[in-house]
Amino acid sequence: MLRIARFFLDNPLRNYNYFLLDEHNRALIIDPTDAALTLEYLKNQNLTAEAIWITHEDLDHIGGADEVSAQLNIPLWAPKAFSHLMQSAQSFNGSDTLHFAGQSFSIKHLQGHTPHHHVFYSAEQNLLISGDMLFNYGIGKVRQGQHQKMYESIQWLAELPGETVYLTAHDYDLIGLRFALSLQPHKTELHDKLAHLESLTPEQRPLLNIAEQRQHSPYFLLDNPEIHQALKQKGMPCDTPFAVFKSIRLLRDEF
């Protein structure tokens, strides 16, 4: 099994940066935000970088990619639609497959956060490299009014096996839980989870899986009566699953 390593940047966007590691400490770099911090981490952890994979075009996900690729002379892979933004990038499409350490990752084009967002999924590893599609108890911001696209993307993610671990790219755990509680105030388990996470540093917070999101994230609970009641009290539409989803995301924008 591949191992997962990460570090927390403590920047305004609260980025996590991730590395997948094989048994020989060879590393796949995901979405490097800052080249100097990435290179320092690799050196301190005695890791040998093999490649860089990019999920989407936001600067906090591509900012360090070119420099790290050039300094380490390793391949950089990015979605075809914006690979030209990086000098050394090779491109992939949404139906392609990439490989690391003998493991295959299928690529899926999931729109909604950005037009060119992609995720990488390994059924064998029970692992999803999710970029900004999934946060703990939340989802990425919807850009350009693409609520329908984001809804479709989250429906696809919801169908993944429950044991699938995803690599959330930002520490938005606390605000995600507080927002979930605003729609499900009687859910005692969420109060307990919030108290626990408040006691942890970002570095200590656990990776979660799809099953956890299906149980607690409002974006996965579109038929939940308590959430419907909360939306009605706020005068938000909730007559179809998509209307519920869009209402939840719009409320989160103002939370």
Secondary structure, DSSP 8 states (H G I E B T S, - for coil): --EEEEEE--STT-BEEEEEE-TT-EEEEES-S-HHHHHHHHHHTT-EEEEEE-----HHHHTTHHHHHHHHT--EEEETTTGGGSTTEEEE-TT-EEEETTEEEEEEE--SSSTT-EEEEETTTTEEE-TTSEETTEE----TT-HHHHHHHHHHHHTS-TT-EE--SB--HHHHHHHHHHH-TT-HHHHHHHHHHHTS-TTT----BHHHHHHH-GGG-TT-HHHHHHHHHTT---SSHHHHHHHHHHHHHH-
